[in-house]
Amino acid sequence: MLINDLNFEESLSPSISRHSINNLSILKIQSSLCEAAISLHGGHLLQFKPAGEKDIIWLSDKAIYSPEKAIRGGIPVCWPWFGTIGSPSHGFARISPWQLMNWQENEEAIVIKLGLSASEQTKAIWPHEFSATLTFRLSASLKTTLAVTNTGATPWRWSGALHSYFQIAEATETSITGAGKDYIDSLQSGNKCESTGDLLINQSIDRVYTAPDDSIVIHDKGNQRRLSIRNTGSNAAVIWNPWDEISKGMADMNDDGYKTMVCVESTNFADNLESGTLLSPEETHQLTTEISILPQ
């Protein structure tokens, strides 16, 4: 869906323009390749729609656009931790103002790069020096890369995720393959479990798959398409759908919003920050997710 109620501010290139909503800066991309929208608040991709196709990324109709809130839907950037192993939940990157570093476009793709660095605000939450960049490569497919660098003098540990929400026609007609067999079930007190067969979206799901295949596929039967998700730099894939009861308790999601979304997340998972990924001074780690529509 195209985001409505945006206030135009300026054109940056033939295909990229800057808009705003509730004083949040939004980059809008409209080209022969695709349509997309990226919020500088959170470095948050909100929309991606390849030319001639339906929306791939789900965005809540009740999403709240506020500097203090994370936006429901899109691809939130969970960093420097994933989940509730730190405060705020899912880290500060998704509620921080990112800077537009550069952009370029040609016949093959549009590339937009955002940046976030350590500041007094981030150090009050997490006392480490860092530099992070987000690179979005938009064409018939979408590649999102989070690159984090330790710019300090001492090592630190982190976890994180590219928390992608996918638009589907109907959850109960959707299945997922390629997630692997072994998973940690967050709805069963973190029990380690093993699955057999395709994953069906017919109940509340909150699972950390610890050995996914190179490609995870969403079989979106209602839209007659298959979505491919290829993740790198990760140690797990999180799959999440809140289902009905949890959706009803979310102020920024319709009660039936769960019916048309599922999350498949490129994740560096850790039980706590002490066991997170170690990053030494001047070292960089890249976490990526590449999303495309497979031919029928």
Solvent accessible surface area in square Angstrom, and as a share of the most:
residue,aa,sasa,rsa
1,M,85,0.38
2,L,73,0.36
3,I,15,0.08
4,N,113,0.58
5,D,122,0.63
6,L,31,0.15
7,N,90,0.46
8,F,125,0.52
9,E,92,0.41
10,E,76,0.34
11,S,80,0.51
12,L,36,0.18
13,S,26,0.17
14,P,134,0.84
15,S,16,0.11
16,I,2,0.01
17,S,20,0.13
18,R,51,0.19
19,H,19,0.09
20,S,15,0.10
21,I,20,0.10
22,N,96,0.49
23,N,151,0.78
24,L,11,0.05
25,S,27,0.17
26,I,0,0.00
27,L,1,0.00
28,K,32,0.14
29,I,0,0.00
30,Q,92,0.41
31,S,31,0.20
32,S,104,0.67
33,L,42,0.21
34,C,0,0.00
35,E,46,0.21
36,A,0,0.00
37,A,2,0.02
38,I,0,0.00
39,S,0,0.00
40,L,17,0.09
41,H,11,0.05
42,G,0,0.00
43,G,0,0.00
44,H,0,0.00
45,L,0,0.00
46,L,1,0.00
47,Q,3,0.01
48,F,0,0.00
49,K,55,0.23
50,P,4,0.03
51,A,60,0.47
52,G,83,0.80
53,E,73,0.33
54,K,119,0.50
55,D,19,0.10
56,I,0,0.00
57,I,3,0.02
58,W,13,0.04
59,L,8,0.04
60,S,5,0.03
61,D,104,0.54
62,K,96,0.41
63,A,15,0.11
64,I,67,0.34
65,Y,30,0.11
66,S,24,0.15
67,P,73,0.46
68,E,130,0.58
69,K,102,0.43
70,A,23,0.18
71,I,4,0.02
72,R,55,0.20
73,G,0,0.00
74,G,0,0.00
75,I,2,0.01
76,P,5,0.03
77,V,1,0.01
78,C,0,0.00
79,W,1,0.00
80,P,0,0.00
81,W,5,0.02
82,F,25,0.10
83,G,15,0.15
84,T,118,0.69
85,I,52,0.26
86,G,21,0.20
87,S,92,0.59
88,P,41,0.26
89,S,47,0.30
90,H,30,0.13
91,G,1,0.01
92,F,3,0.01
93,A,1,0.00
94,R,50,0.18
95,I,51,0.26
96,S,11,0.07
97,P,97,0.61
98,W,4,0.01
99,Q,117,0.52
100,L,33,0.16
101,M,97,0.43
102,N,74,0.38
103,W,92,0.32
104,Q,116,0.51
105,E,60,0.27
106,N,102,0.52
107,E,162,0.73
108,E,125,0.56
109,A,4,0.03
110,I,2,0.01
111,V,29,0.17
112,I,0,0.00
113,K,63,0.27
114,L,0,0.00
115,G,9,0.09
116,L,16,0.08
117,S,65,0.42
118,A,25,0.19
119,S,43,0.27
120,E,147,0.66
121,Q,132,0.59
122,T,6,0.03
123,K,83,0.35
124,A,91,0.70
125,I,73,0.37
126,W,11,0.04
127,P,100,0.63
128,H,50,0.22
129,E,70,0.31
130,F,3,0.01
131,S,37,0.24
132,A,1,0.01
133,T,33,0.19
134,L,0,0.00
135,T,33,0.19
136,F,1,0.01
137,R,99,0.36
138,L,0,0.00
139,S,12,0.08
140,A,72,0.56
141,S,26,0.17
142,L,0,0.00
143,K,80,0.34
144,T,1,0.00
145,T,18,0.10
146,L,2,0.01
147,A,15,0.12
148,V,1,0.01
149,T,34,0.20
150,N,0,0.00
151,T,74,0.43
152,G,20,0.19
153,A,97,0.75
154,T,86,0.50
155,P,74,0.46
156,W,8,0.03
157,R,97,0.35
158,W,1,0.00
159,S,0,0.00
160,G,0,0.00
161,A,0,0.00
162,L,0,0.00
163,H,16,0.07
164,S,0,0.00
165,Y,6,0.02
166,F,0,0.00
167,Q,39,0.17
168,I,0,0.00
169,A,38,0.30
170,E,50,0.22
171,A,0,0.00
172,T,83,0.49
173,E,87,0.39
174,T,3,0.02
175,S,20,0.13
176,I,2,0.01
177,T,41,0.24
178,G,19,0.18
179,A,5,0.04
180,G,27,0.26
181,K,128,0.54
182,D,69,0.36
183,Y,18,0.07
184,I,30,0.15
185,D,8,0.04
186,S,56,0.36
187,L,92,0.46
188,Q,90,0.40
189,S,112,0.72
190,G,36,0.34
191,N,80,0.41
192,K,178,0.75
193,C,33,0.20
194,E,118,0.53
195,S,23,0.15
196,T,119,0.69
197,G,73,0.70
198,D,82,0.42
199,L,20,0.10
200,L,101,0.50
201,I,1,0.01
202,N,78,0.40
203,Q,97,0.43
204,S,36,0.23
205,I,4,0.02
206,D,38,0.20
207,R,32,0.12
208,V,4,0.02
209,Y,3,0.01
210,T,60,0.35
211,A,63,0.49
212,P,43,0.27
213,D,84,0.44
214,D,113,0.59
215,S,30,0.20
216,I,3,0.01
217,V,20,0.11
218,I,0,0.00
219,H,54,0.24
220,D,1,0.00
221,K,146,0.62
222,G,38,0.37
223,N,29,0.15
224,Q,149,0.66
225,R,16,0.06
226,R,80,0.29
227,L,0,0.00
228,S,4,0.03
229,I,1,0.00
230,R,120,0.44
231,N,28,0.15
232,T,81,0.47
233,G,32,0.30
234,S,38,0.24
235,N,78,0.40
236,A,1,0.01
237,A,0,0.00
238,V,3,0.02
239,I,0,0.00
240,W,36,0.13
241,N,0,0.00
242,P,1,0.01
243,W,43,0.15
244,D,47,0.25
245,E,122,0.55
246,I,78,0.40
247,S,0,0.00
248,K,119,0.50
249,G,69,0.67
250,M,33,0.15
251,A,83,0.64
252,D,18,0.10
253,M,0,0.00
254,N,50,0.26
255,D,82,0.42
256,D,79,0.41
257,G,8,0.08
258,Y,22,0.09
259,K,84,0.35
260,T,44,0.25
261,M,0,0.00
262,V,0,0.00
263,C,0,0.00
264,V,0,0.00
265,E,1,0.00
266,S,0,0.00
267,T,0,0.00
268,N,6,0.03
269,F,52,0.22
270,A,9,0.07
271,D,107,0.56
272,N,64,0.33
273,L,41,0.21
274,E,133,0.60
275,S,67,0.43
276,G,5,0.05
277,T,39,0.23
278,L,85,0.42
279,L,2,0.01
280,S,42,0.27
281,P,51,0.32
282,E,156,0.70
283,E,78,0.35
284,T,66,0.39
285,H,45,0.20
286,Q,102,0.46
287,L,1,0.01
288,T,10,0.06
289,T,1,0.00
290,E,66,0.30
291,I,0,0.00
292,S,34,0.22
293,I,45,0.23
294,L,49,0.24
295,P,106,0.67
296,Q,155,0.69
